[in-house]
């Protein structure tokens, strides 16, 4: 009976995110040269980083690298002049890639092709993945075009993750963070199918659905609901009040009598304004005071209300 290779099974379940930085051919017949390789191995169950590796690589033709870079942290000719050649780091690159699941942004059409070509150039067998996750294809299909052109820079900007540096290891880590954010949004949308997630850019000026409804409701919405519960529209009624958005999903059901629903309030009618003023005054007085002072006097808010 064959003994299963635990080490091999563990390796095949690990995901290696990798990224290449290359020159951009500017002349007909000019080839791609790998200028930097960066990779990060993560556990597929916890998405924690297990190991990472990054190295600059000296191209066979230094003239393809500019003396200066248009990016702040870009790769320059001076930076790669004393770097190892691809052949010198090929064994390490092979060991980190071979037999693992490969992941990256647009790796199927670019990075995978460049890696194979680089190994062919030195006459060595190229590493082989046990699976492939191209985040560009996955997110284009699952996440849609809500982030624009779906480039890494656009996705990072969409989630406020900072500016893409176009350096291998930095981009790899950003790739994983983008996937985490996208997965979270998709999970929330699948868990709450009725939730309408709009454009949340510019949080300082954002008006939420609940806030817009409070602004449009009369000054005493609680009294209105108590006097006429059916006048408040809920999502379940699928209707809208004239000139008004749907009310919050926290609104009580329309047929309160049928469900035996009763909403209790901790204050009497016509007293919401007094409570608001009391809270404001209490917070003003409690500035720079210990929390227990605030709690001690908070019970006075509803007295006499």
C-alpha positions as a Markdown table, in Angstrom:
| # | Residue | x | y | z |
|---|---|---|---|---|
| 1 | Unk | 0.0 | 0.0 | 0.0 |
| 2 | Unk | 1.4 | 3.3 | -1.1 |
| 3 | Unk | 2.0 | 5.9 | 1.6 |
| 4 | Unk | 0.6 | 9.3 | 0.7 |
| 5 | Unk | 3.1 | 12.1 | 0.3 |
| 6 | Unk | 1.9 | 14.5 | 2.9 |
| 7 | Unk | 4.4 | 17.2 | 1.9 |
| 8 | Unk | 3.4 | 17.0 | -1.7 |
| 9 | Unk | -0.3 | 17.2 | -0.9 |
| 10 | Unk | 0.3 | 20.2 | 1.3 |
| 11 | Unk | 2.3 | 22.0 | -1.4 |
| 12 | Unk | -0.4 | 21.4 | -4.0 |
| 13 | Unk | -3.0 | 23.1 | -1.8 |
| 14 | Unk | -0.9 | 26.2 | -1.3 |
| 15 | Unk | -1.4 | 29.2 | -3.5 |
| 16 | Unk | 1.5 | 31.3 | -4.9 |
| 17 | Unk | 0.7 | 34.8 | -6.0 |
| 18 | Unk | 3.4 | 36.0 | -8.3 |
| 19 | Unk | 4.1 | 39.0 | -10.6 |
| 20 | Unk | 6.8 | 39.9 | -13.1 |
| 21 | Unk | 8.1 | 43.3 | -14.0 |
| 22 | Unk | 9.4 | 43.5 | -17.6 |
| 23 | Unk | 10.6 | 46.0 | -20.1 |
| 24 | Unk | 8.1 | 47.3 | -22.7 |
| 25 | Unk | 9.4 | 46.5 | -26.2 |
| 26 | Unk | 9.5 | 49.7 | -28.2 |
| 27 | Unk | 10.9 | 48.4 | -31.5 |
| 28 | Unk | 9.8 | 45.7 | -33.8 |
| 29 | Unk | 11.5 | 42.4 | -32.9 |
| 30 | Unk | 12.5 | 43.6 | -29.5 |
| 31 | Unk | 11.9 | 40.9 | -26.8 |
| 32 | Unk | 10.6 | 41.0 | -23.3 |
| 33 | Unk | 13.1 | 40.7 | -20.5 |
| 34 | Unk | 12.2 | 39.8 | -17.0 |
| 35 | Unk | 13.4 | 42.6 | -14.7 |
| 36 | Unk | 11.9 | 41.6 | -11.4 |
| 37 | Unk | 10.2 | 38.5 | -10.0 |
| 38 | Unk | 8.1 | 38.6 | -6.8 |
| 39 | Unk | 6.1 | 35.8 | -5.2 |
| 40 | Unk | 4.1 | 35.2 | -2.0 |
| 41 | Unk | 3.0 | 31.7 | -0.9 |
| 42 | Unk | -0.3 | 31.7 | 1.1 |
| 43 | Unk | -2.3 | 29.0 | 2.8 |
| 44 | Unk | -5.5 | 28.4 | 0.8 |
| 45 | Unk | -7.6 | 27.9 | 4.0 |
| 46 | Unk | -6.5 | 31.0 | 5.9 |
| 47 | Unk | -4.9 | 33.2 | 3.3 |
| 48 | Unk | -1.9 | 33.9 | 5.6 |
| 49 | Unk | 1.5 | 34.5 | 4.1 |
| 50 | Unk | 3.8 | 31.4 | 4.5 |
| 51 | Unk | 6.8 | 32.7 | 2.6 |
| 52 | Unk | 7.8 | 35.3 | 0.0 |
| 53 | Unk | 10.6 | 35.9 | -2.4 |
| 54 | Unk | 11.6 | 38.9 | -4.6 |
| 55 | Unk | 14.6 | 39.7 | -6.7 |
| 56 | Unk | 15.7 | 42.1 | -9.4 |
| 57 | Unk | 17.0 | 40.4 | -12.5 |
| 58 | Unk | 19.6 | 41.7 | -14.9 |
| 59 | Unk | 18.4 | 41.4 | -18.5 |
| 60 | Unk | 20.7 | 40.2 | -21.3 |
| 61 | Unk | 20.4 | 43.6 | -22.9 |
| 62 | Unk | 20.7 | 46.5 | -20.4 |
| 63 | Unk | 19.7 | 49.0 | -23.1 |
| 64 | Unk | 16.1 | 48.0 | -22.8 |
| 65 | Unk | 16.0 | 49.5 | -19.3 |
| 66 | Unk | 15.7 | 53.3 | -19.1 |
| 67 | Unk | 18.3 | 55.3 | -17.2 |
| 68 | Unk | 15.4 | 56.9 | -15.3 |
| 69 | Unk | 11.9 | 55.6 | -14.5 |
| 70 | Unk | 8.7 | 57.5 | -14.9 |
| 71 | Unk | 7.5 | 56.0 | -11.6 |
| 72 | Unk | 8.7 | 57.0 | -8.1 |
| 73 | Unk | 9.8 | 53.4 | -7.3 |
| 74 | Unk | 10.3 | 52.3 | -10.8 |
| 75 | Unk | 13.1 | 50.0 | -12.0 |
| 76 | Unk | 16.1 | 51.8 | -13.5 |
| 77 | Unk | 19.2 | 50.6 | -15.4 |
| 78 | Unk | 21.4 | 51.2 | -12.4 |
| 79 | Unk | 19.1 | 49.1 | -10.2 |
| 80 | Unk | 19.5 | 46.0 | -12.4 |
| 81 | Unk | 23.1 | 46.4 | -13.5 |
| 82 | Unk | 24.5 | 44.4 | -10.6 |
| 83 | Unk | 21.4 | 42.1 | -10.2 |
| 84 | Unk | 21.7 | 38.4 | -10.8 |
| 85 | Unk | 20.7 | 37.0 | -14.2 |
| 86 | Unk | 17.6 | 34.9 | -14.7 |
| 87 | Unk | 19.6 | 31.8 | -14.9 |
| 88 | Unk | 21.2 | 32.5 | -11.5 |
| 89 | Unk | 17.8 | 32.8 | -9.8 |
| 90 | Unk | 16.0 | 30.2 | -11.9 |
| 91 | Unk | 16.3 | 27.4 | -9.4 |
| 92 | Unk | 14.7 | 29.5 | -6.6 |
| 93 | Unk | 12.0 | 30.7 | -8.9 |
| 94 | Unk | 11.3 | 27.1 | -10.0 |
| 95 | Unk | 11.1 | 25.8 | -6.4 |
| 96 | Unk | 8.6 | 28.4 | -5.3 |
| 97 | Unk | 6.3 | 28.0 | -8.4 |
| 98 | Unk | 6.4 | 24.3 | -9.3 |
| 99 | Unk | 3.6 | 22.1 | -8.1 |
| 100 | Unk | 1.6 | 24.9 | -6.5 |
| 101 | Unk | -1.6 | 26.8 | -7.5 |
| 102 | Unk | -0.6 | 29.9 | -9.4 |
| 103 | Unk | -2.5 | 33.2 | -8.8 |
| 104 | Unk | -2.1 | 36.7 | -10.1 |
| 105 | Unk | -3.7 | 39.4 | -12.1 |
| 106 | Unk | -3.7 | 38.8 | -15.9 |
| 107 | Unk | -1.1 | 36.0 | -15.4 |
| 108 | Unk | -2.7 | 33.7 | -17.9 |
| 109 | Unk | -1.9 | 36.0 | -20.8 |
| 110 | Unk | 1.2 | 37.6 | -19.6 |
| 111 | Unk | 3.2 | 36.3 | -16.6 |
| 112 | Unk | 2.8 | 32.6 | -17.4 |
| 113 | Unk | 3.9 | 33.2 | -21.0 |
| 114 | Unk | 6.9 | 35.3 | -19.9 |
| 115 | Unk | 8.0 | 32.7 | -17.2 |
| 116 | Unk | 7.9 | 29.8 | -19.7 |
| 117 | Unk | 9.8 | 31.9 | -22.3 |
| 118 | Unk | 12.5 | 32.8 | -19.7 |
| 119 | Unk | 13.1 | 29.1 | -18.8 |
| 120 | Unk | 13.1 | 28.1 | -22.5 |
| 121 | Unk | 15.8 | 30.8 | -23.0 |
| 122 | Unk | 18.2 | 29.1 | -20.5 |
| 123 | Unk | 17.3 | 25.6 | -21.7 |
| 124 | Unk | 15.6 | 24.5 | -18.4 |
| 125 | Unk | 12.2 | 22.9 | -17.9 |
| 126 | Unk | 9.6 | 25.5 | -16.8 |
| 127 | Unk | 7.7 | 25.1 | -13.5 |
| 128 | Unk | 4.2 | 23.6 | -13.8 |
| 129 | Unk | 1.2 | 24.7 | -11.7 |
| 130 | Unk | -1.5 | 22.3 | -10.3 |
| 131 | Unk | -4.1 | 25.0 | -10.8 |
| 132 | Unk | -4.4 | 28.6 | -12.1 |
| 133 | Unk | -6.4 | 31.6 | -10.7 |
| 134 | Unk | -6.3 | 34.6 | -12.9 |
| 135 | Unk | -7.9 | 37.4 | -10.8 |
| 136 | Unk | -8.6 | 39.5 | -13.9 |
| 137 | Unk | -10.8 | 36.8 | -15.4 |
| 138 | Unk | -12.4 | 35.8 | -12.2 |
| 139 | Unk | -13.3 | 39.4 | -11.1 |
| 140 | Unk | -14.4 | 40.5 | -14.5 |
| 141 | Unk | -16.9 | 37.6 | -14.5 |
| 142 | Unk | -18.0 | 37.8 | -10.8 |
| 143 | Unk | -17.4 | 41.4 | -9.7 |
| 144 | Unk | -18.3 | 43.1 | -13.0 |
| 145 | Unk | -17.1 | 46.4 | -14.3 |
| 146 | Unk | -18.0 | 48.4 | -11.3 |
| 147 | Unk | -14.3 | 49.3 | -10.8 |
| 148 | Unk | -13.8 | 50.4 | -14.3 |
| 149 | Unk | -11.2 | 48.8 | -16.6 |
| 150 | Unk | -10.5 | 46.1 | -13.9 |
| 151 | Unk | -6.7 | 46.9 | -13.9 |
| 152 | Unk | -5.0 | 46.4 | -10.6 |
| 153 | Unk | -4.6 | 50.1 | -10.1 |
| 154 | Unk | -8.3 | 50.7 | -10.7 |
| 155 | Unk | -9.4 | 48.0 | -8.3 |
| 156 | Unk | -7.0 | 49.3 | -5.6 |
| 157 | Unk | -8.3 | 52.8 | -6.1 |
| 158 | Unk | -11.9 | 51.5 | -5.9 |
| 159 | Unk | -11.3 | 50.0 | -2.5 |
| 160 | Unk | -9.0 | 52.8 | -1.2 |
| 161 | Unk | -5.9 | 50.5 | -1.0 |
| 162 | Unk | -3.5 | 53.1 | -2.2 |
| 163 | Unk | -1.5 | 53.5 | -5.4 |
| 164 | Unk | -0.1 | 50.6 | -7.3 |
| 165 | Unk | 3.7 | 50.7 | -7.2 |
| 166 | Unk | 4.4 | 48.4 | -10.2 |
| 167 | Unk | 6.9 | 46.5 | -8.1 |
| 168 | Unk | 6.5 | 42.7 | -8.0 |
| 169 | Unk | 6.1 | 41.9 | -4.3 |
| 170 | Unk | 4.1 | 45.0 | -3.6 |
| 171 | Unk | 1.7 | 44.3 | -6.4 |
| 172 | Unk | 1.3 | 40.7 | -5.3 |
| 173 | Unk | 0.3 | 41.7 | -1.8 |
| 174 | Unk | -2.1 | 44.3 | -3.3 |
| 175 | Unk | -3.6 | 41.6 | -5.5 |
| 176 | Unk | -4.5 | 39.5 | -2.5 |
| 177 | Unk | -6.0 | 42.4 | -0.6 |
| 178 | Unk | -8.1 | 43.3 | -3.7 |
| 179 | Unk | -9.4 | 39.7 | -3.9 |
| 180 | Unk | -10.3 | 39.8 | -0.2 |
| 181 | Unk | -12.3 | 43.0 | -0.6 |
| 182 | Unk | -14.1 | 41.8 | -3.7 |
| 183 | Unk | -14.9 | 38.5 | -2.1 |
| 184 | Unk | -16.3 | 40.3 | 1.0 |
| 185 | Unk | -18.6 | 42.5 | -1.2 |
| 186 | Unk | -19.8 | 39.5 | -3.2 |
| 187 | Unk | -20.4 | 37.5 | 0.0 |
| 188 | Unk | -22.5 | 40.3 | 1.5 |
| 189 | Unk | -24.5 | 40.7 | -1.7 |
| 190 | Unk | -25.2 | 37.0 | -1.9 |
| 191 | Unk | -26.2 | 36.9 | 1.8 |
| 192 | Unk | -28.4 | 40.0 | 1.5 |
| 193 | Unk | -29.9 | 39.7 | -2.0 |
| 194 | Unk | -32.3 | 42.6 | -1.3 |
| 195 | Unk | -29.5 | 44.9 | -0.3 |
| 196 | Unk | -28.9 | 47.7 | -2.9 |
| 197 | Unk | -25.2 | 48.7 | -2.6 |
| 198 | Unk | -24.7 | 52.0 | -4.4 |
| 199 | Unk | -21.7 | 54.2 | -5.0 |
| 200 | Unk | -20.2 | 55.0 | -1.6 |
| 201 | Unk | -17.4 | 57.3 | -2.8 |
| 202 | Unk | -17.0 | 60.5 | -0.9 |
| 203 | Unk | -18.0 | 59.5 | 2.5 |
| 204 | Unk | -18.1 | 63.0 | 3.8 |
| 205 | Unk | -21.0 | 63.9 | 1.6 |
| 206 | Unk | -22.8 | 60.6 | 1.5 |
| 207 | Unk | -26.5 | 60.4 | 2.2 |
| 208 | Unk | -27.6 | 56.9 | 3.3 |
| 209 | Unk | -31.0 | 55.5 | 2.5 |
| 210 | Unk | -32.0 | 55.8 | 6.2 |
| 211 | Unk | -30.8 | 59.4 | 6.4 |
| 212 | Unk | -32.6 | 60.5 | 3.3 |
| 213 | Unk | -35.8 | 59.1 | 4.7 |
| 214 | Unk | -35.4 | 60.8 | 8.1 |
| 215 | Unk | -34.8 | 64.1 | 6.3 |
| 216 | Unk | -38.0 | 63.7 | 4.3 |
| 217 | Unk | -40.2 | 62.4 | 7.1 |
| 218 | Unk | -42.3 | 64.8 | 9.3 |
| 219 | Unk | -40.7 | 66.1 | 12.5 |
| 220 | Unk | -42.3 | 63.4 | 14.6 |
| 221 | Unk | -42.2 | 60.1 | 12.7 |
| 222 | Unk | -42.7 | 58.0 | 15.8 |
| 223 | Unk | -46.0 | 59.7 | 16.6 |
| 224 | Unk | -47.1 | 59.3 | 13.0 |
| 225 | Unk | -46.4 | 55.6 | 13.1 |
| 226 | Unk | -48.1 | 55.1 | 16.4 |
| 227 | Unk | -51.2 | 57.0 | 15.2 |
| 228 | Unk | -51.3 | 55.2 | 11.8 |
| 229 | Unk | -49.0 | 52.2 | 11.5 |
| 230 | Unk | -50.0 | 51.4 | 8.0 |
| 231 | Unk | -48.9 | 54.8 | 6.7 |
| 232 | Unk | -45.2 | 53.7 | 6.9 |
| 233 | Unk | -44.1 | 51.8 | 3.8 |
| 234 | Unk | -41.8 | 48.8 | 4.3 |
| 235 | Unk | -39.7 | 46.9 | 1.8 |
| 236 | Unk | -42.1 | 44.0 | 2.0 |
| 237 | Unk | -45.0 | 46.2 | 0.7 |
| 238 | Unk | -42.9 | 47.1 | -2.4 |
| 239 | Unk | -44.5 | 50.5 | -2.6 |
| 240 | Unk | -43.2 | 54.0 | -2.4 |
| 241 | Unk | -44.6 | 57.1 | -0.8 |
| 242 | Unk | -45.2 | 60.0 | -3.2 |
| 243 | Unk | -42.0 | 62.0 | -3.7 |
| 244 | Unk | -40.1 | 59.8 | -1.2 |
| 245 | Unk | -37.6 | 57.0 | -1.2 |
| 246 | Unk | -38.4 | 53.6 | 0.4 |
| 247 | Unk | -38.1 | 53.7 | 4.1 |
| 248 | Unk | -35.4 | 51.8 | 6.0 |
| 249 | Unk | -35.5 | 48.1 | 6.2 |
| 250 | Unk | -35.6 | 48.7 | 10.0 |
| 251 | Unk | -39.2 | 50.0 | 9.7 |
| 252 | Unk | -41.8 | 47.8 | 11.3 |
| 253 | Unk | -43.9 | 45.5 | 9.2 |
| 254 | Unk | -46.9 | 47.1 | 7.5 |
| 255 | Unk | -49.5 | 44.7 | 8.9 |
| 256 | Unk | -48.5 | 45.1 | 12.6 |
| 257 | Unk | -51.8 | 43.8 | 13.9 |
| 258 | Unk | -51.5 | 40.5 | 12.0 |
| 259 | Unk | -48.0 | 39.9 | 13.3 |
| 260 | Unk | -48.7 | 41.1 | 16.8 |
| 261 | Unk | -46.0 | 43.7 | 16.5 |
| 262 | Unk | -45.7 | 46.5 | 19.0 |
| 263 | Unk | -42.9 | 49.0 | 19.1 |
| 264 | Unk | -42.1 | 50.2 | 22.6 |
| 265 | Unk | -40.4 | 53.6 | 23.0 |
| 266 | Unk | -38.4 | 54.7 | 26.2 |
| 267 | Unk | -40.1 | 58.1 | 26.2 |
| 268 | Unk | -43.5 | 59.7 | 25.9 |
| 269 | Unk | -44.9 | 61.3 | 22.8 |
| 270 | Unk | -43.8 | 64.7 | 21.8 |
| 271 | Unk | -40.6 | 64.2 | 23.8 |
| 272 | Unk | -38.1 | 63.3 | 21.1 |
| 273 | Unk | -36.8 | 66.9 | 20.9 |
| 274 | Unk | -36.2 | 67.1 | 24.6 |
| 275 | Unk | -34.2 | 63.9 | 24.6 |
| 276 | Unk | -32.1 | 65.1 | 21.6 |
| 277 | Unk | -31.3 | 68.4 | 23.4 |
| 278 | Unk | -30.5 | 66.5 | 26.6 |
| 279 | Unk | -28.0 | 64.2 | 24.8 |
| 280 | Unk | -26.4 | 67.2 | 23.1 |
| 281 | Unk | -25.9 | 69.0 | 26.4 |
| 282 | Unk | -24.7 | 66.0 | 28.2 |
| 283 | Unk | -22.0 | 65.3 | 25.6 |
| 284 | Unk | -20.9 | 68.9 | 25.7 |
| 285 | Unk | -20.5 | 68.8 | 29.4 |
| 286 | Unk | -18.8 | 65.4 | 29.3 |
| 287 | Unk | -15.9 | 66.5 | 27.1 |
| 288 | Unk | -12.5 | 65.7 | 28.6 |
| 289 | Unk | -14.2 | 63.9 | 31.4 |
| 290 | Unk | -13.9 | 60.2 | 32.3 |
| 291 | Unk | -16.4 | 57.7 | 30.8 |
| 292 | Unk | -17.9 | 56.8 | 34.2 |
| 293 | Unk | -18.9 | 60.5 | 34.6 |
| 294 | Unk | -20.9 | 60.3 | 31.4 |
| 295 | Unk | -22.5 | 57.0 | 32.5 |
| 296 | Unk | -23.3 | 58.4 | 35.9 |
| 297 | Unk | -25.4 | 61.3 | 34.5 |
| 298 | Unk | -26.8 | 59.5 | 31.5 |
| 299 | Unk | -29.8 | 58.2 | 33.6 |
| 300 | Unk | -31.1 | 61.7 | 34.0 |
| 301 | Unk | -31.9 | 62.0 | 30.3 |
| 302 | Unk | -35.3 | 60.4 | 30.5 |
| 303 | Unk | -36.4 | 61.7 | 33.9 |
| 304 | Unk | -39.4 | 64.0 | 33.6 |
| 305 | Unk | -39.8 | 63.0 | 29.9 |
